[in-house]
């Protein structure tokens, strides 16, 4: 969850497109059938289709609170904040106790950046549905954005009751509560994305100071070479390894800030990462050594499968004006399907494509060591660059991941990171204008 993640409601009934289509074939004027079809489309991520389905339902039944609520949620997912809020408030006007509308209101307000109104809506939602244990997750987002880490990380534990959390294995036995470990074996379990793992790895060496005799950590293959030999970790195992190793207590990785009592003033420094010699040798063949033009890495998108990636990512075209800055060479660190955008530049492209050579995070780390700067929209590479101390200009959406707070150019999590923020209009143009201006100044100072 390496972006702003709104709270998630309890699961709605799960109609399928087939079952909804059958109902509509029999009764095309059935508002409930259009809503059922929209709910099925929502699970497929077709937000435009969801909005159309709810509008068809409203054409049949204009006073349907479910349709107004669903329409608002779909518009919010598309970043259309004003009409989204209007639709959700229409649902609540029809039924002030409408649980899903009350939830969708908190989501829409958070995405719109109206934290004060969102806080009021969240407290109302928690009062309306006190038995729903996942609702404090939304309050966690507000508190963490504002730097209230003590209460924010306590609320963050509500993620364990989110429907999406079911994909992580819930381990048996006692969870570590932050107390002395007194010679115990502790296992740290994985959750969320690569960026979160890189960020929270800073806590792993601290477990031995609490008295742990042995520390076992789940690790995905893409990070294994980079994490090998990490101080304070006795063994890395595959995610969901079977059989499970013997341990006395366990903890999800994202619970460690709470267990160590982290405040905004006590964020530990990033973990020291050991880059393999073979990765450094490969990087030396790909990226020239010191001297010459400023070597600048770029990344324009995170994982395109992440539902909110469309809010934090841009296209390669946004970065092309940086090619006009004298004394700068661009290196693409982009991975995944969007690497194909480089093909449009032709075989004589002035951007050096490194993505095809980067097999894991160790390869990427070795390349980052040789770059003077990374300019990117938020993704796991930002966490890696920040962990290595590589200068990184992170271009973040108006309401970014909580790590980056609400304002200012810095974050306590990564001293080498500079933040460039969208304004409330969510326009990327001023962000890239500022980046181009500052890169021009940086390159000129280097030449001088």
NUKOLDO-201541 format. One line per 10 residues: number of its first residue (from 1); their letters; for each residue y, x, z of C-alpha. Coordinates in Angstrom, 3 decimals, always signed. Layout:
BEGIN
NUM	A	Y:X:Z | ...
// end
This chain:
BEGIN
1	XXXXXXXXXX	+0.000:+0.000:+0.000 | +2.531:+2.643:-1.316 | +5.402:+0.086:-1.927 | +7.140:-2.730:+0.010 | +4.285:-5.082:+0.836 | +5.232:-8.628:+1.851 | +3.064:-10.422:+4.377 | +0.007:-12.139:+3.005 | -0.885:-15.742:+3.899 | -4.241:-17.098:+4.815
11	XXXXXXXXXX	-6.348:-17.759:+1.694 | -5.662:-20.978:-0.178 | -8.528:-22.951:-1.715 | -9.903:-20.994:-4.649 | -10.226:-23.136:-7.770 | -11.288:-21.376:-10.954 | -9.718:-21.635:-14.389 | -12.866:-23.334:-15.593 | -12.912:-25.976:-12.873 | -9.171:-26.590:-13.208
21	XXXXXXXXXX	-9.503:-26.839:-16.982 | -12.263:-29.398:-16.641 | -10.084:-31.525:-14.361 | -7.172:-31.347:-16.797 | -9.409:-32.291:-19.720 | -10.357:-35.462:-17.858 | -6.928:-36.206:-16.346 | -4.122:-34.230:-18.054 | -1.549:-36.005:-15.917 | -3.131:-34.808:-12.644
31	XXXXXXXXXX	-0.484:-32.757:-10.774 | -3.094:-31.375:-8.363 | -5.129:-30.078:-11.316 | -2.103:-28.213:-12.698 | -1.542:-26.693:-9.260 | -5.209:-25.694:-9.063 | -4.931:-24.001:-12.451 | -1.803:-22.160:-11.311 | -3.573:-20.921:-8.174 | -6.393:-19.560:-10.343
41	XXXXXXXXXX	-3.875:-17.802:-12.608 | -2.170:-16.264:-9.564 | -5.368:-14.435:-8.685 | -5.326:-12.955:-12.199 | -1.718:-11.788:-11.759 | -0.352:-14.054:-14.507 | +2.878:-14.979:-12.725 | +4.490:-16.468:-15.840 | +1.445:-18.706:-16.292 | +1.599:-19.671:-12.623
51	XXXXXXXXXX	+5.215:-20.742:-12.993 | +4.414:-22.808:-16.080 | +1.534:-24.528:-14.315 | +3.664:-25.522:-11.341 | +6.411:-26.780:-13.635 | +3.862:-28.975:-15.405 | +2.817:-30.308:-12.000 | +6.446:-31.046:-11.124 | +6.930:-32.900:-14.401 | +4.213:-35.271:-13.195
61	XXXXXXXXXX	+5.087:-35.271:-9.481 | +8.653:-34.039:-8.774 | +8.230:-34.402:-5.011 | +5.188:-32.097:-4.728 | +5.926:-29.551:-2.008 | +2.893:-27.540:-3.098 | +4.245:-27.239:-6.645 | +7.752:-26.249:-5.536 | +6.291:-23.690:-3.106 | +3.973:-22.227:-5.742
71	XXXXXXXXXX	+6.750:-22.094:-8.316 | +8.947:-20.195:-5.874 | +6.180:-17.705:-5.125 | +5.622:-17.088:-8.848 | +9.337:-16.571:-9.517 | +9.595:-14.202:-6.545 | +6.690:-12.138:-7.907 | +8.689:-11.783:-11.144 | +11.762:-10.587:-9.234 | +13.728:-13.781:-9.948
81	XXXXXXXXXX	+15.030:-14.082:-6.419 | +17.672:-16.799:-6.669 | +15.569:-19.482:-8.429 | +12.583:-18.484:-6.281 | +14.460:-19.148:-3.061 | +15.864:-22.407:-4.435 | +12.349:-23.667:-5.276 | +10.885:-22.673:-1.912 | +13.736:-24.294:-0.016 | +13.182:-27.440:-2.062
91	XXXXXXXXXX	+9.566:-27.456:-0.832 | +10.711:-27.046:+2.774 | +13.272:-29.814:+2.362 | +10.418:-32.103:+1.322 | +8.171:-30.886:+4.166 | +9.740:-28.651:+6.862 | +6.262:-27.857:+8.239 | +4.835:-26.735:+4.882 | +2.983:-23.585:+5.940 | +2.679:-21.891:+2.555
101	XXXXXXXXXX	+6.309:-22.592:+1.697 | +7.378:-21.114:+5.040 | +5.336:-18.016:+4.255 | +6.605:-17.740:+0.666 | +10.153:-17.934:+2.015 | +9.608:-14.773:+4.085 | +8.154:-12.970:+1.073 | +10.995:-13.964:-1.241 | +13.684:-13.031:+1.272 | +12.089:-9.626:+1.877
111	XXXXXXXXXX	+11.876:-8.893:-1.845 | +15.494:-9.976:-2.251 | +16.565:-7.606:+0.528 | +17.987:-10.317:+2.799 | +16.549:-8.860:+5.997 | +18.579:-11.023:+8.398 | +17.444:-14.283:+6.836 | +13.911:-12.940:+6.506 | +13.788:-12.145:+10.216 | +14.752:-15.733:+11.079
121	XXXXXXXXXX	+12.207:-17.113:+8.615 | +9.466:-14.884:+10.008 | +10.074:-15.926:+13.585 | +9.948:-19.554:+12.464 | +6.709:-18.905:+10.574 | +5.093:-17.208:+13.579 | +6.200:-20.148:+15.751 | +4.896:-22.634:+13.178 | +1.490:-20.924:+12.871 | +0.915:-18.908:+16.054
131	XXXXXXXXXX	-2.827:-18.649:+15.452 | -2.418:-16.772:+12.155 | -2.832:-13.172:+13.295 | -1.613:-11.652:+10.019 | +1.943:-13.031:+10.212 | +3.373:-10.115:+12.278 | +2.633:-7.951:+9.228 | +5.819:-9.286:+7.651 | +7.796:-8.479:+10.788 | +6.336:-4.964:+10.659
141	XXXXXXXXXX	+7.938:-4.443:+7.247 | +11.379:-5.315:+8.616 | +11.063:-3.181:+11.715 | +9.683:-0.149:+9.890 | +12.393:-0.361:+7.230 | +14.978:-0.334:+10.010 | +13.401:+2.646:+11.798 | +12.120:+0.607:+14.745 | +8.821:+2.450:+14.645 | +7.698:+1.625:+18.181
151	XXXXXXXXXX	+7.577:-2.123:+17.570 | +7.013:-1.817:+13.828 | +3.767:+0.131:+14.083 | +2.513:-2.285:+16.740 | +3.095:-5.173:+14.318 | +1.548:-3.095:+11.525 | -1.858:-3.566:+13.153 | -1.738:-7.163:+11.866 | -2.838:-5.759:+8.478 | -6.405:-5.853:+9.790
161	XXXXXXXXXX	-6.313:-9.659:+9.453 | -4.954:-9.708:+5.899 | -7.364:-11.082:+3.291 | -6.985:-7.882:+1.242 | -8.134:-5.781:+4.191 | -11.657:-7.110:+3.771 | -12.290:-4.487:+1.079 | -12.201:-1.761:+3.750 | -15.269:-1.333:+5.882 | -14.692:-2.373:+9.488
171	XXXXXXXXXX	-16.531:+0.211:+11.548 | -18.488:-0.563:+14.659 | -17.781:+0.682:+18.131 | -14.570:+1.215:+20.100 | -11.319:+1.996:+18.336 | -9.294:+4.875:+19.695 | -6.388:+3.561:+21.767 | -4.316:+6.763:+21.788 | -5.581:+8.031:+25.161 | -7.210:+11.392:+25.933
181	XXXXXXXXXX	-10.283:+12.038:+23.832 | -11.992:+14.204:+26.487 | -14.542:+15.935:+24.280 | -15.328:+12.881:+22.149 | -16.228:+12.795:+18.476 | -13.617:+10.781:+16.582 | -13.937:+9.421:+13.054 | -10.859:+8.582:+10.986 | -11.467:+5.960:+8.331 | -9.683:+5.476:+5.009
191	XXXXXXXXXX	-7.455:+2.621:+3.936 | -4.699:+2.039:+1.405 | -3.763:+4.497:-1.331 | -3.585:+8.214:-2.023 | +0.089:+8.393:-1.052 | -0.617:+6.889:+2.371 | -3.506:+9.307:+2.896 | -1.320:+12.302:+2.043 | +1.441:+11.038:+4.318 | -0.776:+10.309:+7.329
201	XXXXXXXXXX	-2.809:+13.508:+7.015 | -0.128:+15.141:+9.196 | -1.744:+13.480:+12.215 | -5.248:+14.860:+11.662 | -4.648:+18.325:+13.186 | -3.095:+16.625:+16.244 | -6.369:+15.011:+17.332 | -7.780:+18.221:+18.768 | -4.723:+18.486:+21.024 | -5.756:+15.127:+22.524
211	XXXXXXXXXX	-9.111:+16.641:+23.449 | -11.303:+15.715:+20.482 | -14.430:+17.852:+20.291 | -15.117:+16.992:+16.679 | -12.988:+15.253:+14.030 | -14.650:+13.565:+11.059 | -12.471:+12.125:+8.277 | -13.312:+9.918:+5.308 | -11.928:+11.429:+2.106 | -11.899:+10.401:-1.542
221	XXXXXXXXXX	-13.088:+12.908:-4.121 | -9.636:+13.315:-5.679 | -8.338:+14.831:-2.401 | -11.401:+16.761:-1.297 | -10.466:+20.201:-2.695 | -6.900:+19.909:-1.416 | -7.972:+18.894:+2.093 | -10.859:+21.358:+2.407 | -10.305:+23.720:+5.318 | -7.568:+21.567:+6.884
231	XXXXXXXXXX	-6.765:+22.697:+10.412 | -8.312:+20.512:+13.106 | -10.801:+18.691:+10.839 | -14.481:+19.551:+11.277 | -15.911:+17.508:+8.412 | -14.799:+15.379:+5.491 | -17.210:+12.694:+4.360 | -17.234:+10.296:+1.431 | -15.560:+6.929:+1.892 | -18.071:+4.409:+3.261
241	XXXXXXXXXX	-20.693:+7.157:+3.547 | -24.153:+6.003:+4.566 | -25.545:+6.593:+7.052 | -22.403:+6.656:+9.158 | -22.057:+9.881:+11.174 | -22.363:+9.735:+14.935 | -19.006:+9.224:+16.671 | -17.672:+7.947:+19.997 | -14.448:+6.290:+18.787 | -12.896:+5.591:+15.415
251	XXXXXXXXXX	-9.450:+4.814:+14.054 | -8.090:+3.678:+10.700 | -5.819:+6.339:+9.246 | -2.740:+4.087:+9.191 | -3.057:+3.412:+12.927 | -2.408:+7.044:+13.856 | +1.425:+6.759:+14.017 | +1.017:+4.014:+16.621 | -1.611:+5.916:+18.603 | +0.570:+9.023:+18.734
261	XXXXXXXXXX	+3.639:+7.010:+19.775 | +5.698:+7.944:+16.729 | +9.413:+7.166:+16.743 | +11.968:+7.812:+14.010 | +12.960:+10.962:+15.940 | +9.418:+12.277:+16.440 | +7.843:+12.027:+12.985 | +5.562:+15.089:+12.734 | +6.070:+17.514:+9.842 | +3.778:+17.193:+6.825
271	XXXXXXXXXX	+0.339:+18.762:+7.102 | -0.196:+22.232:+5.682 | -2.289:+22.010:+2.537 | -4.498:+24.819:+1.232 | -4.404:+25.026:-2.569 | -7.536:+26.591:-4.072 | -7.173:+29.874:-5.958 | -8.768:+28.407:-9.080 | -6.173:+25.607:-9.118 | -3.376:+28.157:-8.854
281	XXXXXXXXXX	-4.876:+30.174:-11.701 | -4.944:+27.091:-13.913 | -1.338:+26.236:-12.990 | -0.218:+29.752:-13.926 | -1.534:+29.139:-17.434 | +0.314:+25.825:-17.689 | +3.714:+26.516:-16.120 | +5.769:+29.713:-16.591 | +6.723:+31.809:-13.602 | +10.181:+32.177:-12.022
291	XXXXXXXXXX	+13.223:+32.616:-14.215 | +14.503:+30.948:-17.333 | +15.254:+27.255:-17.556 | +14.868:+24.995:-14.536 | +11.317:+23.607:-14.568 | +11.457:+19.889:-13.745 | +8.421:+17.622:-13.393 | +8.717:+13.911:-14.157 | +6.641:+10.827:-13.288 | +7.713:+7.374:-14.432
301	XXXXXXXXXX	+4.986:+5.112:-13.038 | +2.476:+4.863:-10.244 | -0.856:+3.088:-10.477 | -0.301:+0.302:-13.015 | -3.043:-1.764:-11.331 | -0.949:-2.041:-8.165 | +0.549:-5.563:-8.174 | +4.113:-4.507:-7.329 | +4.176:-1.418:-9.548 | +6.465:-3.244:-11.993
311	XXXXXXXXXX	+9.240:-3.168:-9.368 | +9.057:+0.571:-8.691 | +8.127:+1.937:-12.150 | +10.100:+2.456:-15.351 | +9.293:+3.573:-18.880 | +9.435:+7.138:-20.170 | +12.533:+6.216:-22.170 | +14.588:+6.216:-18.972 | +13.919:+9.938:-18.570 | +14.649:+10.986:-22.160
321	XXXXXXXXXX	+18.419:+11.516:-21.606 | +17.489:+14.314:-19.187 | +16.299:+16.293:-22.225 | +19.967:+16.706:-23.154 | +20.760:+18.600:-19.941 | +21.215:+22.307:-20.842 | +18.937:+24.785:-19.100 | +16.179:+22.313:-18.166 | +12.556:+22.020:-19.331 | +10.674:+18.813:-18.527
331	XXXXXXXXXX	+6.990:+18.754:-17.574 | +5.144:+15.426:-17.475 | +2.908:+14.896:-14.437 | +2.157:+11.320:-15.470 | -1.487:+10.247:-15.223 | -3.267:+7.131:-16.393 | -2.703:+4.772:-19.322 | +1.059:+5.309:-19.388 | +0.563:+8.948:-20.437 | +0.280:+7.430:-23.917
341	XXXXXXXXXX	+4.055:+6.923:-23.953 | +4.366:+10.642:-24.663 | +2.565:+10.144:-27.980 | +5.579:+8.296:-29.360 | +7.579:+11.529:-29.168 | +5.341:+13.208:-31.727 | +3.526:+16.566:-31.749 | +6.757:+18.543:-31.327 | +7.665:+16.638:-28.146 | +10.120:+18.548:-25.942
351	XXXXXXXXXX	+8.251:+17.411:-22.803 | +5.266:+19.549:-21.745 | +2.319:+17.193:-21.044 | +0.417:+18.398:-17.957 | -1.433:+15.160:-17.177 | -4.535:+15.940:-19.292 | -5.047:+19.176:-17.319 | -4.759:+17.675:-13.817 | -8.241:+16.758:-12.628 | -7.429:+16.145:-8.961
361	XXXXXXXXXX	-4.659:+16.507:-6.399 | -5.404:+20.219:-5.925 | -4.521:+20.835:-9.582 | -1.370:+18.759:-9.211 | -0.363:+20.600:-6.031 | -0.761:+23.970:-7.737 | +1.531:+22.843:-10.554 | +4.083:+21.445:-8.108 | +4.294:+24.869:-6.440 | +5.547:+26.333:-9.717
371	XXXXXXXXXX	+8.158:+23.669:-10.466 | +11.763:+23.873:-9.318 | +12.136:+20.109:-8.928 | +10.309:+16.818:-9.437 | +12.192:+13.683:-10.532 | +10.131:+10.512:-10.347 | +9.748:+6.891:-9.440 | +7.740:+6.370:-6.299 | +3.993:+7.106:-6.335 | +1.468:+9.395:-4.658
381	XXXXXXXXXX	+2.946:+12.487:-6.350 | +6.131:+11.965:-4.318 | +4.081:+12.197:-1.115 | +2.299:+15.290:-2.400 | +5.537:+17.031:-3.407 | +7.100:+16.121:-0.074 | +4.065:+17.443:+1.786 | +4.299:+20.764:-0.064 | +8.043:+21.088:+0.502 | +8.748:+20.952:-3.245
391	XXXXXXXXXX	+12.211:+19.490:-3.936 | +11.686:+15.926:-5.146 | +14.208:+13.326:-6.242 | +12.508:+10.006:-5.579 | +14.018:+7.054:-7.453 | +13.273:+3.952:-5.411 | +13.651:+0.226:-5.922 | +16.177:-1.866:-4.012 | +13.636:-2.767:-1.316 | +11.294:+0.239:-1.364
401	XXXXXXXXXX	+8.288:+1.229:+0.698 | +9.226:+1.220:+4.396 | +8.925:+5.032:+4.584 | +12.253:+5.282:+2.746 | +14.193:+2.940:+5.024 | +17.051:+0.698:+3.960 | +19.802:+3.172:+3.146 | +20.731:+6.813:+2.848 | +19.453:+9.715:+0.737 | +16.833:+11.059:+3.158
411	XXXXXXXXXX	+13.636:+10.107:+4.992 | +12.298:+11.713:+8.182 | +8.852:+11.872:+6.619 | +9.730:+14.451:+3.943 | +12.593:+16.933:+4.490 | +12.482:+18.145:+0.854 | +12.908:+14.630:-0.578 | +16.177:+13.141:-1.819 | +16.309:+9.400:-2.414 | +18.158:+7.708:-5.258
421	XXXXXXXXXX	+18.331:+3.977:-4.606 | +18.751:+0.920:-6.761 | +21.607:-1.330:-5.751 | +21.261:-5.011:-4.891 | +21.463:-5.800:-8.625 | +18.153:-3.892:-9.079 | +19.587:-2.061:-12.078 | +18.046:+1.324:-12.883 | +20.905:+2.437:-15.138 | +23.243:+3.680:-12.355
431	XXXXXXXXXX	+20.310:+5.483:-10.723 | +19.533:+7.481:-13.835 | +23.220:+8.134:-14.497 | +23.486:+9.716:-11.037 | +20.304:+11.728:-11.599 | +21.560:+13.060:-14.933 | +24.900:+14.016:-13.436 | +23.320:+15.810:-10.479 | +20.732:+17.565:-12.652 | +23.510:+18.784:-14.941
441	XXXXXXXX	+25.344:+20.229:-11.932 | +22.154:+21.818:-10.585 | +21.329:+23.470:-13.900 | +24.913:+24.700:-14.305 | +24.876:+26.301:-10.852 | +21.599:+28.006:-11.739 | +23.034:+29.411:-14.962 | +26.124:+30.578:-13.098
// end
